[in-house]
Amino acid sequence: MTKNYDPALTTNPHGPLYRVDKAIKTAQQRVDDAIEAKRYHTNHNLAQQVIKEAREGLRKAEQLRVLKIKELAQKTAEK
């Protein structure tokens, strides 16, 4: 369930987007783990709530990335 990002997620630890990209990868892993746990969990309501919270975290991380990209573009334009 991975999504393609434009620009692609960075793996360079010195890159300006590294922290937000790392947060996105972590959030994607949480969503995947929550979906996998739902398959084996007896309480599906609880599992569904965990999936919902994980997806909200992923959305927030993606929004932070968009804001960071805009911020970097603005700094570049000012120079």
LUMVOZA-205185 format. One line per 10 residues: number of its first residue (from 1); for each residue z, y, x of C-alpha. Coordinates in nm, 2 decimals, padded with zeros to 4 digits, always signed. Example, Ala and Ser with C-alpha at 12.3 -4.5 7.8 and 13.67 -1.06 7.14 Angstrom:
2
1	+00.78,-00.45,+01.23; +00.71,-00.11,+01.37
***
This chain:
79
1	+00.00,+00.00,+00.00; -00.07,+00.23,+00.29; -00.24,+00.56,+00.23; -00.49,+00.73,+00.46; -00.39,+01.07,+00.57; -00.60,+01.36,+00.69; -00.53,+01.43,+00.97; -00.42,+01.08,+01.06; -00.05,+01.01,+01.12; +00.04,+01.09,+01.48
11	+00.20,+00.85,+01.73; +00.25,+01.10,+02.01; +00.62,+01.17,+02.03; +00.54,+01.52,+02.16; +00.31,+01.61,+01.88; +00.41,+01.88,+01.63; +00.38,+01.64,+01.33; +00.56,+01.35,+01.49; +00.89,+01.38,+01.30; +00.73,+01.42,+00.96
21	+00.49,+01.14,+01.03; +00.77,+00.92,+01.14; +00.95,+01.01,+00.81; +00.64,+00.90,+00.61; +00.62,+00.57,+00.80; +00.99,+00.51,+00.73; +00.95,+00.60,+00.36; +00.65,+00.37,+00.33; +00.85,+00.09,+00.48; +01.13,+00.15,+00.23
31	+00.89,+00.13,-00.06; +00.74,-00.19,+00.08; +01.09,-00.34,+00.13; +01.20,-00.24,-00.22; +00.89,-00.40,-00.38; +00.95,-00.72,-00.18; +01.32,-00.72,-00.27; +01.22,-00.70,-00.64; +01.04,-01.03,-00.62; +01.36,-01.21,-00.52
41	+01.63,-00.99,-00.69; +01.78,-01.11,-01.01; +01.86,-00.76,-01.15; +01.52,-00.61,-01.20; +01.66,-00.29,-01.34; +01.84,-00.22,-01.02; +01.54,-00.32,-00.81; +01.32,-00.09,-01.02; +01.56,+00.20,-00.96; +01.55,+00.14,-00.58
51	+01.17,+00.14,-00.59; +01.17,+00.46,-00.79; +01.40,+00.63,-00.54; +01.19,+00.50,-00.24; +00.87,+00.64,-00.40; +01.04,+00.98,-00.45; +01.14,+00.98,-00.09; +00.78,+00.91,+00.01; +00.65,+01.19,-00.20; +00.90,+01.43,-00.05
61	+00.80,+01.32,+00.30; +00.43,+01.37,+00.22; +00.51,+01.72,+00.08; +00.70,+01.81,+00.40; +00.39,+01.70,+00.60; +00.17,+01.93,+00.39; +00.40,+02.22,+00.44; +00.42,+02.15,+00.82; +00.04,+02.14,+00.85; +00.02,+02.47,+00.66
71	+00.28,+02.62,+00.89; +00.10,+02.51,+01.20; -00.23,+02.64,+01.07; -00.07,+02.97,+00.99; +00.07,+03.00,+01.34; -00.27,+02.91,+01.49; -00.44,+03.18,+01.28; -00.19,+03.44,+01.39; -00.27,+03.38,+01.75
***
